[in-house]
Amino acid sequence: MRIKKGDTVKVIAGKEKGKTGKVLRFDKAKQRMLVQGVNFVKKHAKQTKQDQPGGILQKESPLAVSNIMFSCPRCNKSSKLGAKILNDGSKARICKKCQEMV
C-alpha cells in the first residue's frame, strides 16, 4: 500500500462516494483506513464519570482500502501512485497521471 498517513484521499465507492479527507490512521492487518471527516457513525455512550457527558456521540469509522483512492495535490485528480528510483538510489512516490513526485 503506497497511501500513507497524512495523504489526501478520495472515496470512490459506498455511501460517502466523492468525499475527500486526510488519512488519520491505517490498520494494515484489517486493510482499513480512518479518513478525517468521512464515514461518521453514531455511538450511544453512558455517562461513566460525573464530568463526562453521556448521549449520542458522532465519530469517524474506518473505511476499506478498496474504497479509497489517492488524490494528487498537484493535479487535483484521483490517481494511482507509482514508485520511481532516484539518482541517489532512494525511492520516491509519483502520481501516475501528472508524473510529479508526491
Long-range contacts (C-beta under 8 A, 24 or more apart in sequence): 1-26, 1-28, 1-65, 2-70, 2-81, 2-82, 2-83, 2-93, 3-33, 3-65, 3-68, 3-70, 3-81, 7-70, 7-71, 7-102, 8-70, 8-71, 8-73, 9-33, 9-35, 9-68, 9-69, 9-70, 9-71, 10-68, 10-69, 10-70, 10-71, 10-78, 11-35, 11-38, 11-39, 11-63, 11-67, 11-68, 12-67, 12-68, 12-69, 12-78, 13-66, 13-67, 14-39, 14-63, 14-67, 16-63, 20-71, 24-60, 25-62, 27-62, 30-62, 31-64, 31-65, 31-66, 32-62, 32-63, 32-64, 32-65, 33-62, 33-63, 33-65, 33-68, 34-60, 34-61, 34-62, 34-63, 35-60, 35-63, 35-68, 36-60, 38-63, 39-63, 70-95, 70-102, 72-97, 72-98, 72-100, 72-102, 73-102, 74-98, 74-100, 74-102, 75-100
